[in-house]
Amino acid sequence: MSFDPRYPQPQAPDPRARATRNRAIAIGLSAAVVAGLVTFGSYLLLENSEANEKSDNASAAQDGKHPGGHGDSHGDATGGAIEGLKSWDAAKLGRNHVAGSVDYPMKPPVGGDHNPSWMNCDGDVYEKALPDVNAVHSLEHGAVWVTYNGEAAEADVAALTERVKKTPFTLMSPYAGQEGAIMLSAWGKQVTVDSADDERVDRFLAQYVQGAQTPEPGAPCTGGLATVPR
């Protein structure tokens, strides 16, 4: 068989070109696989993050603590509403710093304008009555204020004293002008109890010591006034 020299004859494929092409194809496929894995991994991470966020939100809703201090309507930290609990609209309680006295509508007060200095409330027990304007500032920091009048039994006062001393963000003092023998107050919240072993004492402390009603969460209960101002 003869070949016409006027027409170019087909050449055999170059093995090196074929190898280069195969490597390029392999690299392209690998890059596509890696990109797919990265995309899938990011999708799973996003799904898990959203699931965790929903779970956290559900837990927060279940614990009965909501912004504005209305958690009592959904039960306290130990389950069930606190019998006899009184609540005030936290948004209507003033929070301005004032130098003079303030005429509070409730005794003891549960919020409102107050003195720039707070009473130490790191389990502090005072034997003398406190100025309302300083104690209210402690409530703003998330403290619970335990008060009693002359009708409270000495045994109850002693038991509450020991309880308060062991509980950070609490303070205790006598309060002659209150209606109940023993009362517990937090920002916008107040309850009168029958005795130191009344179960509502534990419930109130569990829910309102640095509870959701706190206007200034994270504020200290030390570094304020350690003695009753004259």
C-alpha positions as CSV (number, residue, x, y, z in Angstrom):
1,M,0.0,0.0,0.0
2,S,1.4,3.4,-1.0
3,F,0.8,6.9,0.5
4,D,0.2,10.0,-1.5
5,P,2.8,12.5,-0.3
6,R,0.4,15.4,-1.1
7,Y,-1.8,14.5,1.8
8,P,-0.5,14.5,5.5
9,Q,-1.0,11.2,7.2
10,P,-2.5,10.9,10.7
11,Q,0.1,10.9,13.5
12,A,0.0,8.5,16.5
13,P,-1.2,10.2,19.8
14,D,1.5,11.6,22.0
15,P,1.6,9.6,25.3
16,R,2.8,12.6,27.3
17,A,-0.2,14.7,26.2
18,R,-2.6,12.0,27.2
19,A,-1.0,11.7,30.6
20,T,-1.3,15.5,31.1
21,R,-4.9,15.5,30.1
22,N,-5.7,12.6,32.5
23,R,-4.0,14.5,35.4
24,A,-6.0,17.6,34.7
25,I,-9.2,15.6,34.7
26,A,-8.3,13.9,38.0
27,I,-7.4,17.2,39.6
28,G,-10.7,18.7,38.5
29,L,-12.7,15.8,39.8
30,S,-10.9,16.0,43.2
31,A,-11.5,19.7,43.5
32,A,-15.2,19.2,42.8
33,V,-15.4,16.5,45.5
34,V,-13.6,18.7,48.1
35,A,-15.9,21.6,47.3
36,G,-18.9,19.4,47.7
37,L,-17.7,18.1,51.1
38,V,-17.0,21.6,52.3
39,T,-20.5,22.8,51.2
40,F,-22.2,19.8,52.9
41,G,-20.2,20.3,56.1
42,S,-21.2,24.0,56.2
43,Y,-24.8,23.0,55.8
44,L,-24.6,20.5,58.7
45,L,-22.9,23.1,60.9
46,L,-25.6,25.7,60.2
47,E,-28.4,23.1,60.9
48,N,-26.8,22.2,64.2
49,S,-26.4,25.8,65.2
50,E,-30.0,26.6,64.4
51,A,-31.1,23.5,66.3
52,N,-29.1,24.5,69.4
53,E,-30.4,28.1,69.3
54,K,-34.0,26.8,69.2
55,S,-33.3,24.5,72.1
56,D,-31.8,27.3,74.1
57,N,-34.8,29.6,73.4
58,A,-37.2,26.8,74.4
59,S,-35.3,26.3,77.7
60,A,-35.4,30.0,78.5
61,A,-39.1,30.1,77.8
62,Q,-39.7,27.1,80.1
63,D,-37.8,28.5,83.1
64,G,-40.5,31.1,83.7
65,K,-38.2,34.1,83.5
66,H,-39.1,36.7,80.8
67,P,-38.0,40.2,80.2
68,G,-40.1,42.7,82.1
69,G,-40.3,40.5,85.2
70,H,-43.6,38.8,84.4
71,G,-42.2,35.3,85.0
72,D,-44.5,34.8,88.0
73,S,-47.5,34.3,85.8
74,H,-45.8,31.2,84.4
75,G,-44.6,29.8,87.7
76,D,-41.4,30.2,89.6
77,A,-38.1,28.2,89.4
78,T,-39.5,25.5,91.7
79,G,-42.8,25.1,89.9
80,G,-46.1,26.7,90.6
81,A,-47.1,30.3,91.2
82,I,-46.0,32.1,94.3
83,E,-49.2,32.6,96.4
84,G,-49.8,36.2,97.3
85,L,-47.1,37.6,95.0
86,K,-47.6,41.3,94.1
87,S,-46.2,42.7,90.9
88,W,-45.7,46.2,89.5
89,D,-45.0,47.2,85.9
90,A,-41.2,47.5,85.8
91,A,-41.4,49.9,82.9
92,K,-43.2,52.4,85.0
93,L,-40.7,52.3,87.9
94,G,-38.3,55.2,87.7
95,R,-34.6,54.6,87.7
96,N,-33.2,58.1,88.0
97,H,-30.5,58.9,90.5
98,V,-31.6,61.5,93.0
99,A,-30.0,63.2,95.9
100,G,-33.1,63.6,98.2
101,S,-35.8,61.4,99.4
102,V,-38.4,59.7,97.2
103,D,-42.1,59.2,98.0
104,Y,-42.6,55.5,97.2
105,P,-46.2,54.2,96.8
106,M,-45.4,50.9,98.5
107,K,-43.7,50.0,101.8
108,P,-41.0,48.6,101.5
109,P,-40.5,50.0,98.0
110,V,-39.9,47.7,95.1
111,G,-38.3,50.1,92.6
112,G,-38.3,53.7,91.5
113,D,-35.8,56.6,91.5
114,H,-33.1,56.1,94.1
115,N,-29.8,57.3,95.6
116,P,-26.6,56.8,93.5
117,S,-25.2,54.7,96.4
118,W,-26.5,51.2,97.0
119,M,-26.5,49.2,100.2
120,N,-24.1,46.3,100.1
121,C,-26.2,43.2,99.5
122,D,-23.8,40.3,99.4
123,G,-25.7,38.5,102.2
124,D,-25.6,41.6,104.4
125,V,-27.8,41.8,107.5
126,Y,-28.4,45.3,109.0
127,E,-29.7,45.8,112.5
128,K,-31.0,49.2,111.8
129,A,-33.6,50.4,109.3
130,L,-32.2,51.3,105.8
131,P,-32.9,54.4,103.8
132,D,-35.4,53.4,101.1
133,V,-33.4,55.2,98.4
134,N,-30.3,53.2,99.0
135,A,-32.0,49.8,99.4
136,V,-33.9,50.4,96.1
137,H,-30.6,50.8,94.3
138,S,-29.7,47.3,95.6
139,L,-32.9,45.9,94.1
140,E,-31.9,47.5,90.8
141,H,-28.8,45.3,90.9
142,G,-30.8,42.1,91.3
143,A,-30.9,41.8,95.1
144,V,-33.8,40.5,97.2
145,W,-34.5,42.6,100.3
146,V,-35.8,40.7,103.4
147,T,-37.6,43.0,105.9
148,Y,-39.5,42.5,109.2
149,N,-41.3,44.5,111.7
150,G,-41.9,44.2,115.5
151,E,-44.5,41.5,115.0
152,A,-42.0,39.0,113.6
153,A,-41.0,36.2,116.0
154,E,-37.4,36.3,117.2
155,A,-36.9,32.7,116.0
156,D,-38.0,33.7,112.5
157,V,-35.7,36.8,112.5
158,A,-32.8,34.6,113.5
159,A,-33.5,31.9,110.9
160,L,-33.8,34.5,108.1
161,T,-30.6,36.1,109.3
162,E,-28.7,32.9,108.8
163,R,-30.4,32.3,105.4
164,V,-29.5,35.8,104.1
165,K,-25.9,35.5,105.3
166,K,-25.5,32.4,103.1
167,T,-27.2,34.0,100.0
168,P,-25.3,36.4,97.7
169,F,-27.4,39.3,96.4
170,T,-29.6,39.5,99.4
171,L,-29.9,42.0,102.3
172,M,-32.0,42.2,105.4
173,S,-33.1,44.9,107.8
174,P,-36.0,45.9,110.1
175,Y,-38.8,47.9,108.5
176,A,-41.3,49.4,110.9
177,G,-43.7,50.8,108.3
178,Q,-44.6,47.6,106.5
179,E,-47.9,45.8,106.8
180,G,-46.7,42.2,107.0
181,A,-44.5,40.8,109.8
182,I,-42.0,39.4,107.2
183,M,-41.8,40.6,103.6
184,L,-39.5,39.9,100.6
185,S,-39.0,42.5,97.9
186,A,-37.3,42.5,94.5
187,W,-37.5,45.0,91.7
188,G,-41.2,45.1,90.9
189,K,-42.0,42.0,93.0
190,Q,-43.1,41.6,96.7
191,V,-44.6,38.9,98.9
192,T,-45.6,38.7,102.5
193,V,-44.8,35.4,104.3
194,D,-46.0,33.8,107.5
195,S,-42.7,32.7,108.9
196,A,-39.1,31.9,108.1
197,D,-39.9,28.3,107.1
198,D,-42.7,29.4,104.7
199,E,-42.0,27.6,101.4
200,R,-42.5,30.9,99.6
201,V,-39.2,32.2,101.0
202,D,-37.2,29.6,99.0
203,R,-39.4,30.2,95.9
204,F,-39.0,33.9,96.0
205,L,-35.2,33.7,96.4
206,A,-34.9,31.1,93.7
207,Q,-36.8,33.2,91.2
208,Y,-35.8,36.8,92.0
209,V,-32.2,36.7,93.3
210,Q,-30.6,38.2,90.1
211,G,-33.7,37.1,88.3
212,A,-35.1,38.2,85.0
213,Q,-36.7,41.3,86.5
214,T,-33.2,42.7,87.3
215,P,-32.8,46.1,85.5
216,E,-29.0,46.0,85.8
217,P,-27.9,42.4,85.5
218,G,-24.2,42.0,86.3
219,A,-24.1,45.0,88.6
220,P,-22.3,44.4,91.9
221,C,-23.7,44.0,95.4
222,T,-20.4,45.0,97.0
223,G,-18.6,48.3,96.9
224,G,-21.6,50.3,98.1
225,L,-22.6,51.4,101.6
226,A,-21.6,48.9,104.3
227,T,-23.2,50.8,107.2
228,V,-26.5,52.6,107.5
229,P,-26.0,56.3,106.6
230,R,-27.1,58.8,109.2
